[in-house]
Amino acid sequence: MSAASSFPSVSVILVNYNVRDYLVHCIQSLKQSNYDGFLEILVVDNHSFDDSVATIRTQFPEVKIQAQDTNLGFGKAVNRGVADTSGDYLFILNPDTVVQEDTLASLVTYMEAHPEVGIVGPKILNADGSLQLACKRTFPTLSVALPKVLGLSRLFPRTKWAGRYNLTYLDEDEIHSVDAISGSCMLVRRSVFEAVDGFDERFFMYGEDLDLCYRVKAQGYSIHYYPRTQIVHYQGESVKSAPFDSIHAFYQAMIIFSQKHFSRSYSFLLRKIIATGVYVRKWVSLLGEWKTQILSIVLDGLAVLIAFLLAIPLRFDDFEPIVSSSGLVPGVYVLFWIGMNALFQLYSRYLFSYSRAVLSSLTGFFLAVTFTYFFKQYAFSRLVILVATALITIMIPGWRMVVQALIGKGYFRPVGERHTVLFRRKTLIMGTDEECRRITQHILKRFDTGLDIVGCCDRKRPEQMDQLPVPFLGFVDDLRAIVKKYHIRELIFPTQSFSYQEIVHIMDLTKELKLTYRMVPRHRDILLGQASIEEIGDYSFVNIDYPLYYRFHLLTKRLFDILVSGGGLLLFSPVLLIASLSGKLTPVRFWGENHSTFRAYLLNSRYPILRFLPLLWNVFLGRISLVGSRLVPESEPDPHPVCRPGITGLDRIRTVDLDDQEKEALDRYYLQNQTFTLDLEILVKSLVR
């Protein structure tokens, strides 16, 4: 930040509420600005509880802070901030934004060349690279608001009569004079802001920007949309921790606006339309929040229904049980299994848990048998129930695995916070410098990010290709072709390697590819994206809880080991017998638990699956497990395994070189996160690697 008398001074006002990491990134992007005039940054903190104030004071001591003792709302907080600044221009900015290096200079230069403009705003992109519609708007008169409330603006966005609210019929890459721009990023002349007495503080959140633009235009100034510079806005982050209904707050703001600026009779009619919109939008929003749960119930119900429709013909002709019971069979069983799934929390916390889906299906079988014992009218055939249960046990967990696979390929957005080892999102690292290599190594050595780093991309070919931890896939100019060829779903930008202007430009160029974009702020080991801040630094697991040692987990793990190893030994017994008779089995001693060792055999084969096949006998005896900690030969030092060694494990499902400390960290991670689902994923990943 520098001072130069030939350039106007700018005061940046940031209103923060519990978005610390986004705020830090926003300030970092502002500090990278190429603006040559005096620039001051002021943060008005609306009583955050995420340590935002202390973080900013530590990392950015030059930034001014107003720490409020209550949540003032957006408009009132901005007014307080403006009173404590001195810039010729006010740059009002949301903290969950990333600003290009040229944004301030471009906006100020435009304002200086157009004195008739009171407020200007840039092109604003969503986190997926699409245009944020609120960056250019029309005042919500009745003819403008009605298509918006009825949803017609989404159906016919390119028509003037339906797309007037967000001006979607205008070219988003052309400069336009508009009624209003978004308060998430606007440059305002201080003289104009003070002439209209700033924001109307009756608007707590939403609508205050619309009202300000209305009053500025009434003073004879223009409002311009200027898309020759862009920012990224992670919309709605502050609202997540706000103690109020954001949808209701938005429509209440529209009612206040109509009462203030339109005639009484006109305002009354508009209020009624808006009130209707509030209730409709709330129900739509509620259904949107529940849509995943509703769809899960429907799919589970269909799975049970299809299972019985396939099983009934094995015992009856013409679906006799359905006809004789007037549809109660299999209707009763559909409700029965859905209720059982609900008890196992498959429609809430464990939506995509394969293990719970299997256990719920099997538990449903035993309870179904008990149910038919007491209600003879439903006891039509044990064979049908047995076959239907087998199909249900495959289909209910099966569709969940299919959905997880499709999420990993980018066909659906991730649901919840669960990351799988098996179905991960193909990810491209943007850059090849030392910082990119460091970040890539961190992600490769963690198995809880849900990311599969397939390669890197840069402006030019790196000089030392052999030092790259992942393959170099091509150049930035060929990014679209790279994304399509390798089925990339996410791009990670270290902001030390790419400028914010380059990042935003790439997002804009690839927005129709429906990618997820993440940024890694300078000197921060976090992935920052829409609704997601994930730590990617070194291992920092705290030994608090060890689910592996729960009796339930020990029992299910041992039963799984016995069933799989026993079945494998029976299935491959001819192969093992021939190998033994032909002398292709090599004796080896491995370290086990509690400093003990055990004798095992390996098959002389270049295929890992065949080479470790004889170890199934040791699994059956309980010396090792299918999935566990490192399997270390006795010739090496005792690794002091934290749990029973396994044929495979987290350290063996990726082709990444790990040192002993990193392998131990993975063992401890497994110890703290072991589930039947995780074991299943590791096994499948080991087979398909």
Backbone hydrogen bonds, N-H to C=O, Kabsch-Sander energy under -0.5 kcal/mol:
donor,donor_aa,acceptor,acceptor_aa,energy
2,S,37,G,-0.7
7,F,4,A,-1.7
10,V,38,F,-2.7
11,S,89,Y,-2.8
12,V,10,V,-0.5
12,V,40,E,-3.3
13,I,11,S,-0.5
13,I,91,F,-2.2
14,L,12,V,-0.6
14,L,42,L,-2.7
15,V,13,I,-0.5
15,V,93,L,-0.7
16,N,14,L,-0.7
16,N,44,V,-2.4
23,L,19,V,-2.8
24,V,20,R,-2.6
25,H,21,D,-2.0
26,C,22,Y,-2.6
27,I,23,L,-2.6
28,Q,24,V,-2.2
29,S,25,H,-2.1
30,L,26,C,-2.1
31,K,27,I,-2.4
32,Q,28,Q,-0.8
33,S,30,L,-1.7
34,N,101,E,-2.4
40,E,10,V,-2.3
42,L,12,V,-2.8
43,V,64,K,-3.0
44,V,14,L,-3.3
44,V,42,L,-0.5
45,D,43,V,-0.7
45,D,66,Q,-2.7
46,N,16,N,-2.9
46,N,44,V,-0.6
47,H,45,D,-1.6
55,T,51,D,-1.9
56,I,52,S,-2.4
57,R,53,V,-2.4
58,T,54,A,-1.7
59,Q,55,T,-2.8
60,F,56,I,-2.7
63,V,60,F,-1.9
64,K,41,I,-2.2
66,Q,43,V,-3.1
67,A,65,I,-0.6
68,Q,45,D,-2.6
68,Q,66,Q,-0.8
72,L,70,T,-0.9
74,F,204,F,-2.4
75,G,203,F,-0.6
77,A,73,G,-1.3
78,V,74,F,-2.4
79,N,75,G,-2.3
80,R,76,K,-2.1
81,G,77,A,-2.2
82,V,78,V,-3.1
83,A,79,N,-1.7
84,D,80,R,-0.5
84,D,81,G,-1.4
85,T,82,V,-1.8
88,D,9,S,-0.8
89,Y,9,S,-2.1
90,L,188,V,-3.2
91,F,11,S,-3.1
91,F,89,Y,-0.6
92,I,90,L,-0.9
92,I,186,M,-2.4
93,L,13,I,-2.4
93,L,91,F,-0.6
94,N,184,S,-2.7
97,T,95,P,-0.7
98,V,232,V,-2.4
100,Q,230,Q,-1.0
103,T,100,Q,-1.1
106,S,102,D,-2.8
107,L,103,T,-2.5
108,V,104,L,-2.7
109,T,105,A,-2.4
110,Y,106,S,-2.0
111,M,107,L,-2.4
112,E,108,V,-2.6
113,A,109,T,-1.5
114,H,110,Y,-0.9
114,H,111,M,-0.6
117,V,114,H,-2.0
118,G,222,S,-2.6
119,I,222,S,-1.3
120,V,187,L,-2.0
121,G,224,H,-1.9
123,K,226,Y,-0.6
123,K,229,T,-2.0
125,L,231,I,-2.8
126,N,130,S,-3.5
129,G,126,N,-1.9
132,Q,124,I,-3.1
133,L,131,L,-0.8
135,C,132,Q,-2.0
136,K,133,L,-1.3
137,R,180,A,-2.6
138,T,165,Y,-2.1
141,T,139,F,-2.3
145,A,141,T,-3.3
146,L,142,L,-2.1
148,K,144,V,-0.8
149,V,145,A,-3.0
150,L,146,L,-2.4
151,G,148,K,-0.9
152,L,147,P,-1.6
153,S,147,P,-1.5
154,R,151,G,-0.8
155,L,151,G,-1.0
156,F,152,L,-2.7
159,T,156,F,-1.2
163,G,159,T,-2.5
168,T,163,G,-1.5
169,Y,163,G,-0.5
170,L,167,L,-1.6
174,E,171,D,-1.5
176,H,225,Y,-1.7
178,V,176,H,-0.6
178,V,223,I,-2.6
179,D,137,R,-1.3
180,A,137,R,-1.7
185,C,182,S,-1.3
186,M,92,I,-2.2
187,L,120,V,-2.8
188,V,90,L,-2.7
188,V,186,M,-0.6
189,R,118,G,-1.7
190,R,88,D,-2.5
193,F,189,R,-2.6
194,E,190,R,-2.8
195,A,191,S,-1.6
196,V,192,V,-1.4
197,D,194,E,-1.2
198,G,193,F,-2.9
201,E,199,F,-0.7
203,F,200,D,-1.6
204,F,202,R,-0.9
211,D,207,G,-2.5
212,L,208,E,-2.1
213,C,209,D,-2.3
214,Y,210,L,-2.0
215,R,211,D,-2.1
216,V,212,L,-2.4
217,K,213,C,-2.4
218,A,214,Y,-1.6
219,Q,215,R,-0.8
219,Q,216,V,-0.7
220,G,217,K,-1.9
221,Y,216,V,-1.6
222,S,116,E,-2.4
223,I,178,V,-0.6
224,H,119,I,-2.3
225,Y,176,H,-3.1
226,Y,121,G,-3.3
226,Y,224,H,-0.5
229,T,226,Y,-0.7
231,I,123,K,-1.8
232,V,98,V,-2.3
233,H,125,L,-2.9
234,Y,96,D,-3.0
234,Y,232,V,-0.5
235,Q,233,H,-1.9
237,E,234,Y,-1.1
240,K,236,G,-0.9
240,K,237,E,-0.7
241,S,238,S,-0.9
242,A,239,V,-1.3
244,F,242,A,-1.3
246,S,244,F,-0.8
249,A,245,D,-2.2
250,F,246,S,-2.1
251,Y,247,I,-2.0
252,Q,248,H,-2.5
253,A,249,A,-1.8
254,M,250,F,-1.6
255,I,251,Y,-1.8
256,I,252,Q,-2.3
257,F,253,A,-2.3
258,S,254,M,-2.2
259,Q,255,I,-2.4
260,K,256,I,-1.9
261,H,257,F,-2.1
262,F,258,S,-2.1
267,S,263,S,-3.4
268,F,264,R,-2.2
269,L,265,S,-1.8
270,L,266,Y,-2.3
271,R,267,S,-2.8
272,K,268,F,-1.9
273,I,269,L,-2.0
274,I,270,L,-2.8
275,A,271,R,-3.0
276,T,272,K,-2.1
277,G,273,I,-2.2
278,V,274,I,-2.2
279,Y,275,A,-1.7
280,V,276,T,-2.4
281,R,277,G,-3.0
282,K,278,V,-2.3
283,W,279,Y,-2.0
284,V,280,V,-2.6
285,S,281,R,-2.9
286,L,282,K,-2.6
287,L,283,W,-2.6
288,G,284,V,-2.2
289,E,285,S,-2.2
290,W,286,L,-1.6
291,K,287,L,-0.9
294,I,290,W,-3.0
295,L,291,K,-2.6
296,S,292,T,-2.1
297,I,293,Q,-2.3
298,V,294,I,-2.3
299,L,295,L,-2.6
300,D,296,S,-2.5
301,G,297,I,-2.6
302,L,298,V,-2.5
303,A,299,L,-2.2
304,V,300,D,-2.2
305,L,301,G,-2.5
306,I,302,L,-3.0
307,A,303,A,-2.1
308,F,304,V,-2.1
309,L,305,L,-2.3
310,L,306,I,-1.9
311,A,307,A,-1.7
312,I,308,F,-2.9
314,L,311,A,-1.4
315,R,312,I,-2.0
316,F,312,I,-2.6
320,E,317,D,-1.0
322,I,319,F,-0.7
323,V,319,F,-1.8
324,S,320,E,-3.1
325,S,321,P,-1.5
326,S,323,V,-1.2
327,G,322,I,-2.6
328,L,325,S,-1.6
331,G,327,G,-1.2
332,V,328,L,-4.0
334,V,330,P,-2.2
335,L,331,G,-2.1
336,F,332,V,-2.1
337,W,333,Y,-2.7
338,I,334,V,-2.2
339,G,335,L,-2.3
340,M,336,F,-1.8
341,N,337,W,-2.6
342,A,338,I,-2.2
343,L,339,G,-1.9
344,F,340,M,-1.5
345,Q,342,A,-1.7
346,L,341,N,-2.6
348,S,345,Q,-1.0
350,Y,345,Q,-2.5
351,L,348,S,-0.7
353,S,350,Y,-1.4
354,Y,352,F,-0.8
357,A,353,S,-1.6
358,V,354,Y,-2.4
359,L,355,S,-2.6
360,S,356,R,-2.9
361,S,357,A,-2.0
362,L,358,V,-2.4
363,T,359,L,-2.7
364,G,360,S,-2.3
365,F,361,S,-1.2
366,F,362,L,-1.7
367,L,363,T,-2.3
368,A,364,G,-2.2
369,V,365,F,-2.4
370,T,366,F,-1.9
371,F,367,L,-2.6
372,T,368,A,-2.4
373,Y,369,V,-1.2
374,F,370,T,-1.3
375,F,371,F,-2.0
376,K,374,F,-0.6
378,Y,375,F,-2.0
379,A,376,K,-1.6
380,F,378,Y,-1.6
385,I,381,S,-1.7
386,L,382,R,-2.6
387,V,383,L,-2.8
388,A,384,V,-2.8
389,T,385,I,-2.4
390,A,386,L,-1.9
391,L,387,V,-2.2
392,I,388,A,-2.8
393,T,389,T,-2.8
394,I,390,A,-0.9
395,M,391,L,-3.0
396,I,392,I,-2.6
398,G,394,I,-1.5
399,W,395,M,-2.6
400,R,396,I,-0.8
401,M,397,P,-1.9
402,V,398,G,-2.2
403,V,399,W,-2.4
404,Q,400,R,-2.2
405,A,401,M,-2.2
406,L,402,V,-2.3
407,I,403,V,-2.5
408,G,404,Q,-2.2
409,K,405,A,-1.3
410,G,407,I,-1.3
411,Y,406,L,-2.5
412,F,406,L,-0.7
420,T,423,F,-0.5
424,R,422,L,-1.0
425,R,450,G,-2.7
426,K,408,G,-0.9
427,T,452,D,-2.9
428,L,490,E,-2.5
429,I,455,G,-2.3
430,M,492,I,-2.7
431,G,429,I,-0.9
431,G,457,C,-3.4
437,R,433,D,-2.3
438,R,434,E,-2.3
439,I,435,E,-2.4
440,T,436,C,-2.6
441,Q,437,R,-2.3
442,H,438,R,-1.9
443,I,439,I,-2.2
444,L,440,T,-2.7
445,K,441,Q,-1.7
446,R,443,I,-1.4
452,D,425,R,-2.8
453,I,451,L,-0.6
454,V,427,T,-2.3
454,V,452,D,-0.7
455,G,427,T,-0.8
456,C,471,P,-2.1
457,C,429,I,-2.0
458,D,474,G,-1.5
465,M,463,E,-0.7
467,Q,464,Q,-1.4
468,L,465,M,-1.5
473,L,456,C,-2.7
473,L,471,P,-0.7
474,G,456,C,-0.7
476,V,458,D,-1.6
478,D,475,F,-1.5
479,L,476,V,-1.9
482,I,478,D,-2.2
483,V,479,L,-2.8
484,K,480,R,-1.9
485,K,481,A,-2.5
486,Y,482,I,-2.5
487,H,483,V,-0.6
488,I,483,V,-1.8
489,R,426,K,-3.2
490,E,426,K,-1.7
491,L,516,T,-2.5
492,I,428,L,-2.4
493,F,491,L,-0.5
493,F,518,R,-2.9
495,T,493,F,-0.6
495,T,520,V,-2.0
497,S,494,P,-1.9
498,F,494,P,-1.6
503,I,499,S,-2.3
504,V,500,Y,-2.7
505,H,501,Q,-2.0
506,I,502,E,-2.4
507,M,503,I,-2.4
508,D,504,V,-2.3
509,L,505,H,-2.0
510,T,506,I,-1.6
511,K,508,D,-0.6
513,L,510,T,-1.9
514,K,511,K,-1.3
516,T,489,R,-2.4
517,Y,127,A,-0.6
517,Y,515,L,-0.5
518,R,491,L,-2.9
519,M,528,L,-2.5
520,V,493,F,-2.5
524,R,521,P,-1.9
526,I,524,R,-1.5
527,L,534,E,-2.8
528,L,519,M,-2.9
528,L,526,I,-0.6
529,G,527,L,-0.6
529,G,532,S,-2.5
532,S,529,G,-1.9
534,E,527,L,-1.9
536,I,525,D,-2.7
537,G,525,D,-0.6
544,I,542,V,-2.1
548,L,671,L,-1.3
549,Y,546,Y,-1.6
550,Y,547,P,-1.9
554,L,550,Y,-2.8
555,L,551,R,-2.6
556,T,552,F,-2.6
557,K,553,H,-2.4
558,R,554,L,-2.2
559,L,555,L,-2.6
560,F,556,T,-2.2
561,D,557,K,-2.3
562,I,558,R,-2.4
563,L,559,L,-2.6
564,V,560,F,-2.5
565,S,561,D,-2.6
566,G,562,I,-2.5
567,G,563,L,-2.3
568,G,564,V,-2.6
569,L,565,S,-2.6
570,L,566,G,-2.1
571,L,567,G,-2.4
572,F,568,G,-2.6
573,S,570,L,-0.6
576,L,572,F,-2.4
577,L,573,S,-2.5
578,I,574,P,-2.3
579,A,575,V,-2.3
580,S,576,L,-2.2
581,L,577,L,-2.4
582,S,578,I,-1.9
583,G,580,S,-1.0
584,K,579,A,-2.8
586,T,584,K,-0.5
586,T,602,L,-3.1
588,V,600,A,-3.0
590,F,598,F,-2.3
591,W,632,V,-2.8
592,G,596,S,-3.7
595,H,592,G,-0.5
596,S,593,E,-1.7
598,F,590,F,-2.0
600,A,588,V,-3.0
602,L,586,T,-2.2
603,L,611,R,-2.2
604,N,584,K,-2.8
605,S,603,L,-1.5
611,R,607,Y,-2.7
612,F,608,P,-2.2
613,L,610,L,-1.1
615,L,612,F,-1.3
616,L,613,L,-1.8
617,W,614,P,-1.5
619,V,615,L,-1.9
620,F,616,L,-2.6
621,L,617,W,-1.8
622,G,618,N,-0.6
622,G,619,V,-0.9
623,R,618,N,-2.0
624,I,618,N,-1.1
625,S,645,P,-2.6
628,G,648,T,-2.1
629,S,644,R,-1.5
632,V,630,R,-0.8
634,E,589,R,-3.0
636,E,633,P,-1.6
646,G,629,S,-2.3
647,I,625,S,-1.9
648,T,626,L,-1.9
652,R,649,G,-1.8
653,I,650,L,-0.9
656,V,654,R,-1.5
663,K,659,D,-2.3
664,E,660,D,-2.3
665,A,661,Q,-2.0
666,L,662,E,-1.9
667,D,663,K,-2.2
668,R,664,E,-2.2
669,Y,665,A,-2.1
670,Y,666,L,-2.6
671,L,667,D,-2.3
672,Q,668,R,-1.8
673,N,669,Y,-1.1
673,N,670,Y,-0.5
674,Q,670,Y,-1.2
679,D,675,T,-2.3
680,L,676,F,-2.4
681,E,677,T,-2.5
682,I,678,L,-2.5
683,L,679,D,-2.3
684,V,680,L,-2.4
685,K,681,E,-2.8
686,S,682,I,-2.2
687,L,683,L,-1.8
688,V,684,V,-2.0
689,R,685,K,-0.9
